[in-house]
Amino acid sequence: QVQLVESGGGLVQAGGSLRLSCVASGRTDRSHAMGWFRQAPGKDREFVAATSRSGGLTRYADSARGRFTISRDNAKNTVYLQMNSLKTEDTAVYYCAATVSIQPVVVVTIGRYDYWGQGTQVTVSS
């Protein structure tokens, strides 16, 4: 089992920045691909960004590319999401997710993730 705890959300004006963190605990001895997803009110949860177990591979949703950066520090069992140039449409609950990864791959499909955090609210005001 892996437990994930997100932090770093909050209220920010459009154009501002936030950095989300996700700390993993439990069976962190196993390699995990990690991802960030978000869910706005009345909408389905959607993919934002993902990274491979080493951090060498990354992938972004079109809405995040060029503005968001995913990174990880395996020594700290932490994955980050740096969000710049935030827009009101980025308002959502952001979730961290993990899945055991034997191969160095990026996972973008919600259904392939085994572990989820409780989420952190990001609100972008105009």
C-alpha positions in Angstrom: 0.0 0.0 0.0 1.1 3.6 -0.7 -0.4 6.6 1.0 -0.3 9.9 -0.9 -0.8 13.4 0.7 -1.0 16.5 -1.4 -0.4 20.0 -0.3 0.3 23.5 -1.8 -3.2 24.3 -3.1 -4.8 27.6 -2.4 -6.3 30.8 -3.8 -4.3 32.7 -6.4 -5.0 35.4 -9.0 -4.9 34.7 -12.6 -1.4 34.8 -13.9 0.0 33.7 -10.6 1.8 30.5 -9.7 1.5 27.6 -7.2 3.6 24.6 -6.5 1.8 21.4 -5.4 3.6 18.7 -3.5 2.6 15.1 -3.1 4.4 13.0 -0.4 4.3 9.2 -0.6 4.6 6.9 2.3 4.2 3.1 2.8 5.6 0.8 0.2 7.8 3.4 -1.4 10.5 0.8 -1.8 8.7 -0.1 -5.0 9.1 2.1 -8.1 6.0 4.0 -9.0 5.0 6.1 -12.0 3.2 9.2 -10.7 0.7 11.6 -12.1 -1.4 14.6 -11.4 -5.1 14.8 -12.2 -7.7 17.4 -11.5 -11.5 17.6 -11.2 -13.5 20.8 -11.6 -17.1 21.0 -10.2 -19.5 19.1 -12.4 -16.7 17.7 -14.6 -14.9 14.4 -14.8 -11.5 13.9 -13.4 -8.9 14.7 -16.1 -5.2 14.0 -16.7 -2.8 16.9 -16.1 0.7 15.6 -16.0 2.7 12.4 -15.4 6.2 11.3 -14.8 8.0 8.0 -15.0 9.5 6.2 -12.0 12.9 8.0 -12.4 11.4 11.3 -13.6 13.2 10.9 -16.9 10.0 10.8 -18.9 7.1 13.3 -18.6 3.9 14.0 -20.4 1.4 16.8 -20.2 -2.2 17.5 -21.1 -2.5 20.1 -23.8 -4.0 22.5 -21.3 -0.9 22.2 -19.0 1.9 22.0 -21.5 4.1 25.1 -21.4 2.7 26.3 -18.1 3.0 23.3 -15.7 6.0 21.3 -14.8 6.0 17.9 -13.1 9.1 16.8 -11.2 10.0 14.3 -8.5 12.6 13.8 -5.8 12.7 10.1 -5.1 15.0 10.6 -2.1 12.1 12.5 -0.5 9.4 10.4 -2.0 7.8 13.5 -3.3 6.4 14.6 -6.6 5.8 18.2 -7.5 3.6 20.2 -9.9 4.8 23.7 -10.6 1.9 25.7 -12.1 2.6 29.0 -13.7 0.5 31.5 -15.6 -2.6 30.1 -13.9 -6.0 30.7 -15.5 -9.5 30.6 -14.0 -10.2 27.4 -15.9 -7.4 25.7 -13.8 -9.6 25.9 -10.8 -10.2 22.4 -9.6 -9.3 19.8 -6.9 -5.9 18.4 -7.9 -5.1 14.8 -7.1 -1.8 12.9 -7.0 -1.8 9.3 -8.1 0.7 6.5 -8.2 1.0 3.1 -9.8 3.7 0.4 -9.5 5.9 0.7 -12.5 8.5 -2.0 -13.5 9.3 -0.3 -16.8 10.2 3.4 -17.2 6.9 4.5 -18.6 4.5 7.4 -18.3 0.9 6.6 -17.3 -1.8 9.0 -18.4 -4.9 6.8 -18.0 -6.9 7.3 -14.8 -7.8 3.6 -14.6 -4.2 2.4 -14.4 -3.5 4.2 -11.2 -3.8 2.2 -8.0 -3.3 4.9 -5.3 -4.8 8.3 -4.9 -4.4 11.2 -2.5 -7.2 13.1 -1.0 -6.8 16.1 -3.2 -5.9 19.8 -2.8 -8.1 22.7 -3.9 -6.7 25.2 -6.4 -8.8 28.3 -7.0 -7.8 30.9 -9.5 -9.6 34.2 -9.4 -9.9 36.7 -12.2 
